[in-house]
Structures are given as structure tokens and as C-alpha cells.
């Protein structure tokens, strides 16, 4: 089974959402990507349709934007 991917930038909104998502989905079913630390993954996030973080990509490729921490453009800076 393909994992969901949770993208975030490390802000308090993102970290809080990360904890909630892990509690809901389970650590074994999600890959967490901190775009502030893994900047080389920003392009993949963009290509997947992420416009802001925190965001969750489902195994089917759907993008779920959760709350609003930062736009992807702000993360790129």
C-alpha cells in the first residue's frame, strides 16, 4: 500500500497538524516531509499540487490542504 505524504515547513500550525495526522493515520501509513529541512523535495510537492503547507497527499494523489501555515512560495524563499 502506498503511503500518504504530509508536507510541512516546521511552523507551529504545521507541527500541530503533523501530530494530529499521525494520530489519525498512524506513523506506518504516512511519510512526513519537512520542506524547510528537505528543500530538494519542494519541486515534488509542487508537482503533486501542494499550494500551501501543511498539506497531505493521499495514496490516490489527492491534495488536502490543512489549515494554513505558509504558502509554498514563502517556503521557497
C-alpha positions in Angstrom: 0.0 0.0 0.0 1.3 3.4 -0.9 1.7 5.9 2.0 0.2 9.3 2.3 2.8 12.1 2.3 2.5 15.0 4.8 4.3 18.2 3.7 5.1 20.9 6.2 7.5 23.7 7.0 8.0 23.4 10.7 5.8 26.2 11.9 3.6 25.7 14.9 0.5 25.2 12.8 2.3 22.6 10.7 3.7 20.7 13.7 0.3 20.6 15.4 -1.2 19.3 12.2 1.6 16.7 11.9 0.8 15.3 15.3 -2.9 15.1 14.6 -2.4 13.5 11.2 0.0 10.9 12.7 -2.5 10.1 15.5 -5.3 9.7 12.9 -3.5 7.8 10.2 -0.7 6.1 12.1 3.1 6.6 11.7 3.4 3.5 9.5 1.0 4.9 6.9 2.5 8.3 6.4 5.7 9.9 5.2 6.4 13.2 6.8 8.4 15.7 4.8 9.7 18.9 6.4 10.3 21.2 3.4 12.4 23.6 5.5 14.9 20.8 6.1 14.4 18.9 2.8 14.3 21.7 0.3 15.1 19.4 -2.6 11.6 18.0 -2.2 9.8 21.3 -2.9 9.6 20.6 -6.6 7.9 17.2 -6.0 5.4 18.8 -3.6 4.6 21.5 -6.2 4.2 18.9 -9.0 1.8 16.9 -6.7 -0.4 20.1 -6.4 0.7 21.4 -3.0 0.0 25.2 -2.8 0.4 25.7 0.9 1.6 23.8 4.0 0.6 21.8 5.9 -0.8 19.6 3.2 -1.5 15.9 2.9 -1.2 13.9 -0.3 -3.4 10.8 -0.2 -2.3 7.5 -1.7 -4.7 8.3 -4.6 -2.9 11.6 -5.3 -5.5 13.9 -3.8 -4.1 17.1 -2.1 -5.7 18.0 1.2 -4.6 21.5 2.3 -4.9 21.6 6.1 -5.4 24.9 7.8 -2.8 27.4 6.6 0.7 27.7 7.8 2.6 29.1 4.8 2.3 29.3 1.0 4.7 27.1 -0.9 6.1 30.3 -2.4 7.0 31.5 1.1 8.7 28.2 1.8 10.8 28.6 -1.3 12.4 31.8 0.0 
